[in-house]
Amino acid sequence: MPGETFIQVEGQDLTALEQEAGGHRIQRVPPTERKGRVHTSTVTVAVIDPTIEEVKYENTDFKIEWYSGTGAGGQHRNKHQNSCRITHLPTGLVATAQCRSRLNSQESAMEALVSQLKGGALSEQKLALAQDRKQQVGSGMRGDKIRTYRFQDDIVKDHNSGKSASVNKVLKGFFDLMW
């Protein structure tokens, strides 16, 4: 059954674990198999660093314009320029707010614009992570496999390096035997 499992590694250098990315083929004879047939499964592994970068901006990146509001409000709305339009110059994003005071209008418009900036940056970072994962995993077909685990023979064969090791040692975390 297809599914995903996420493992978080802290305090480790991920460059060594990046060699584990790709398709892994597992061959085993289940204890319930009476005729000794080998069952084969495929697992795809992706090693990614999901840290999200904080959006950075300068005060000089914004252009603030004031104008008279529209709609109900009478003479105060028509005579005072309390409505705010803030433009983020590098991206061209615009946010507006119409409040009774200039300070409230500016705070509201800035809050909306920063929210737009963070949302756009977050979606770009998620798209980059998804593309990185897809490139590492490949199609998951037999031709993409980087390693074969044969439990009945207690051997793991790495198809990139050509090295072999014991399944039990590799499953205990001694991945460096395969590199």
C-alpha positions in Angstrom: 0.0 0.0 0.0 1.5 3.4 -1.0 2.3 5.8 1.8 4.8 8.2 3.2 7.0 8.1 6.3 9.0 11.1 7.4 12.1 10.8 9.5 13.6 13.9 11.1 17.4 13.9 11.6 18.9 16.5 13.9 22.5 17.4 14.4 23.7 15.4 11.4 25.2 16.4 8.1 22.7 15.5 5.4 25.3 15.4 2.6 26.3 11.8 3.6 22.7 10.7 3.7 21.9 12.1 0.3 23.6 9.0 -1.2 20.5 7.1 0.1 18.1 8.9 -2.2 16.5 6.9 -4.9 14.8 3.5 -5.3 15.5 0.6 -2.9 14.3 -2.9 -3.8 13.5 -5.3 -1.0 13.4 -9.0 -1.7 12.2 -11.5 1.0 10.5 -14.8 1.5 7.7 -14.3 4.0 7.2 -16.9 6.7 3.7 -17.7 5.4 5.1 -18.5 1.9 5.0 -22.3 1.5 6.5 -22.6 -2.0 9.5 -20.4 -1.2 8.6 -17.6 -3.7 10.4 -14.4 -3.4 8.3 -11.3 -2.8 9.7 -8.0 -4.1 8.8 -4.5 -2.9 10.1 -1.1 -3.8 10.7 1.9 -1.5 11.7 5.3 -2.7 13.8 7.5 -0.5 14.3 11.3 -0.7 16.7 13.3 1.5 15.6 16.9 1.7 16.2 19.8 4.1 12.8 21.4 4.7 13.9 24.5 6.4 11.8 27.5 5.5 13.6 30.8 5.0 12.2 33.9 6.6 11.0 36.7 4.2 13.3 39.7 4.5 12.4 43.2 3.3 13.6 46.7 3.8 11.5 49.8 4.5 12.8 51.3 1.3 11.1 48.5 -0.7 7.7 50.0 0.0 5.9 52.9 -1.7 3.1 54.4 0.5 0.4 56.5 -1.1 -2.5 58.3 0.7 -5.9 59.1 -0.9 -9.5 59.9 0.1 -11.7 57.0 0.8 -14.8 55.9 -1.1 -18.2 55.0 0.1 -20.2 56.0 3.1 -18.6 58.3 5.7 -19.7 61.8 4.8 -17.5 64.8 5.0 -14.7 63.2 7.1 -14.2 60.4 4.5 -14.2 62.9 1.6 -12.0 65.6 3.1 -9.3 63.5 4.8 -6.8 61.3 3.0 -6.8 58.4 5.5 -6.9 55.5 3.0 -3.5 53.9 2.4 -2.1 52.0 -0.6 1.3 50.3 -0.1 3.2 48.9 -3.0 6.1 46.5 -2.6 8.4 47.7 -5.4 10.5 44.6 -6.0 7.5 42.3 -6.6 4.8 44.8 -7.5 2.3 43.5 -4.9 -0.2 46.1 -3.7 -2.3 46.2 -0.5 -4.9 48.9 0.4 -6.8 49.7 3.6 -9.5 52.3 4.5 -9.7 53.1 8.1 -10.8 56.2 10.1 -7.2 57.0 11.1 -4.0 57.1 9.0 -2.1 54.9 11.5 -4.7 52.1 11.4 -4.9 52.3 7.6 -1.1 52.0 7.3 -0.8 49.1 9.8 -3.7 47.2 8.2 -2.3 47.6 4.7 1.3 46.7 5.8 0.0 43.6 7.6 -1.9 42.5 4.5 1.1 43.1 2.2 3.6 41.2 4.5 1.1 38.3 4.6 1.0 38.3 0.7 4.8 38.3 0.6 5.2 35.4 3.1 2.5 33.4 1.3 4.2 33.8 -2.1 7.7 33.0 -0.7 6.3 29.9 1.1 4.6 28.5 -2.0 7.8 29.0 -4.0 9.9 27.2 -1.4 7.3 24.3 -1.2 7.4 24.0 -5.0 11.3 23.9 -4.9 11.1 21.1 -2.2 8.6 19.1 -4.3 10.8 19.3 -7.4 13.9 18.3 -5.4 12.0 15.3 -4.0 10.7 14.2 -7.3 14.1 14.4 -8.9 15.6 12.3 -6.1 12.9 9.7 -6.0 12.7 9.1 -9.8 9.9 6.9 -11.1 10.3 4.1 -8.5 10.6 1.5 -11.3 13.1 -1.3 -11.3 15.5 0.6 -13.5 15.8 3.4 -11.0 16.9 1.3 -8.1 20.2 2.1 -6.3 20.2 -0.7 -3.8 18.7 -4.2 -3.4 18.1 -5.8 0.0 17.9 -9.6 -0.2 16.8 -10.8 3.3 16.9 -14.5 2.4 20.7 -14.2 1.6 21.4 -11.5 4.3 23.0 -9.3 1.7 22.6 -5.7 0.5 24.0 -4.8 -2.9 24.6 -1.1 -3.8 24.3 -0.7 -7.6 26.1 2.6 -7.7 29.3 1.6 -5.8 29.1 -2.1 -6.4 29.7 -2.9 -2.7 27.8 -5.5 -0.7 27.2 -5.8 3.1 25.1 -7.7 5.6 21.4 -6.7 5.7 21.5 -6.7 9.5 24.4 -4.3 9.7 22.9 -1.9 7.2 19.6 -1.9 9.0 21.3 -1.1 12.3 22.6 2.2 10.7 25.9 1.3 9.1 25.1 2.9 5.8 28.7 3.9 5.3 29.5 0.2 4.4 27.7 0.8 1.2 29.5 4.0 0.2 
